[in-house]
Structure formats: C-alpha cells, structure tokens
Amino acid sequence: MEHQLITEKQVAQRFPFSKSWLQKARMTGTGPEYIKIRARVFYKIDAVEEYLSAQPTCNSTAEYDTNQKARLRNKASATQGAH
C-alpha cells in the first residue's frame, strides 16, 4: 500500500494545525502519527485525516471543557495502570 507523505509545512497549510502545534504534539505524543527520515519529518495524509476525524466535536465551549477533562482523566488512569 502506498501512502502519500507530506511535510509539516504542508500539513499546516492543508489542515487546522500550526507547525508549532505539530512540533509540540510530536514531543508529547498527542498528535497524528509521523515518520522521521533522517532529520526530516513527514506525515501520511490518511493518518492526519484519521487523527482529525477521531477528535470529538462539541456544540459549546462548556461541552469542550467537559470532554477535555474526561480525556485527561482517562489518559491519567491509563498511564497509572501501565505502571
């Protein structure tokens, strides 16, 4: 299966992610999957689209805050269970 690779700059131009957010997400492991070839970073378009579609949708900022807190609790529980 062939995947089209795009650069960080191309992701930022095509999707609602800034270059700085992508860099931070790579450090924390919270963003879309990426491939590093030597010193260059690439993203599979389908991986970025999959990541974006997996994000919850909200109708209000209050709903977003509630969803965000729940995700953080779930992540903390999963991390504690792994140790």
C-alpha positions in Angstrom: 0.0 0.0 0.0 1.4 3.4 -1.0 1.0 6.4 1.3 1.4 10.0 0.2 3.8 11.7 2.6 3.6 15.4 3.2 5.8 17.8 5.2 5.0 19.5 8.5 4.6 22.8 6.5 2.2 21.1 4.1 0.1 19.7 7.0 -0.1 23.2 8.5 -1.3 24.6 5.2 -3.9 21.9 4.5 -5.2 21.1 7.9 -6.2 23.1 11.0 -2.8 22.5 12.8 0.0 25.1 13.1 3.6 24.0 12.7 4.3 24.8 16.4 1.3 22.6 17.5 2.6 19.7 15.4 6.1 20.1 16.9 4.6 20.1 20.5 2.3 17.2 19.7 5.3 15.1 18.5 7.1 15.8 21.8 4.1 14.8 23.9 2.9 12.0 21.6 -0.6 13.6 21.3 -0.8 14.4 17.6 -1.1 12.4 14.4 1.4 9.7 13.6 4.5 10.8 11.8 7.6 9.4 10.1 11.1 10.7 10.6 13.6 10.1 7.8 17.0 11.3 8.9 16.3 14.8 10.2 13.0 15.3 8.2 9.5 14.8 9.5 6.7 13.5 7.3 3.1 12.8 7.8 0.8 10.3 5.9 -2.2 12.2 4.7 -4.5 9.4 5.7 -3.0 9.4 9.2 -3.6 13.1 9.6 -7.2 12.8 8.3 -7.8 9.8 10.7 -6.5 11.8 13.7 -8.6 14.8 12.8 -11.8 12.7 12.4 -11.2 11.0 15.7 -11.3 14.3 17.6 -14.6 14.9 19.4 -17.0 17.5 18.2 -18.6 19.9 20.6 -21.5 22.4 20.4 -20.2 24.8 23.0 -17.0 25.6 24.9 -18.6 24.2 28.1 -19.1 20.9 26.3 -15.4 21.0 25.1 -14.2 21.7 28.7 -16.1 18.7 30.0 -14.8 16.4 27.2 -11.3 17.7 27.7 -11.4 16.9 31.4 -12.7 13.5 30.8 -10.0 12.7 28.2 -7.3 13.9 30.7 -8.8 11.7 33.5 -8.9 8.7 31.1 -5.3 9.3 30.0 -4.1 9.6 33.6 -5.9 6.3 34.5 -4.4 4.5 31.6 -0.9 5.8 32.5 -1.3 4.7 36.1 -2.5 1.3 35.0 0.6 0.8 32.8 3.0 1.1 35.8 
